């Protein structure tokens, strides 16, 4: 079933590598007030700073940035982003995810996290971790449903982990 702008139905997102053509979408997502509030470590940026970050992220050897696409009728449209920041010589990665407002609350984040875990395992990544604000109940729920477990809660931050494979 298609994902409509006003009513998300599809739980089968598609991940693709981000490109510079995604700059405005990613900037709009990053500056969405709900995303900014939920973010554990991202200060406000302007578009010029964002473009520098995006170019660096796309070219980085230790970062994989994906666009989450959902069915919008006849074609796929960007509905979010997810990222793997590689650590421990690529054996582990920190995960982040953000969705547009109309895609939230429909299980799409959980589905994207499961797809991302399969991609990570195929790259030889053995452990995924997420760092989430304790007050971000929606993200915590999505990560738990995707198979992550709570490793630690400290200073208002929840550390969650997932063993790949």
JOKA-V504447 format. One line per field, one symbol per residue. ss: DSSP state (h for helix, s for strand, l for the rest). psi: psi as a letter, one per 20 degrees, with the letter a starting at -180 (. if undefined). burial: 1 if it has 24 or more other ideal C-beta (glycine too) atoms within 12 Angstrom, else 0. Layout:
ss: ???
psi: ???
burial: ???
This chain:
ss: lllllllllllllssssllhhhhhhhhhhhllhhhhhhllllllllhhhhhhhhhhhhhlllsssssssssllllsssssssssssshhhlsssssssslhhhllllhhhhhhhhhhhhhhhllllssssssslllhhhhhhhhhlllssssssllsssssssll
psi: qqoqhiophpjmrppqpqrhijggghghghjphggghhphkorqrrhgggggggggghiqijpopqppqqpldirqqpiaqqqooprlkjirqpqqqqqqgiiqjjjhggghhgghhggghhjjphpqqqopphimhggggggghijqqphqopkjpppqqpoq.
burial: 001000010111111101000110111011010010011101000000010011001100001111111111000011111111110000011111111101110111111111111011000010111111100101110110011100000000011111010
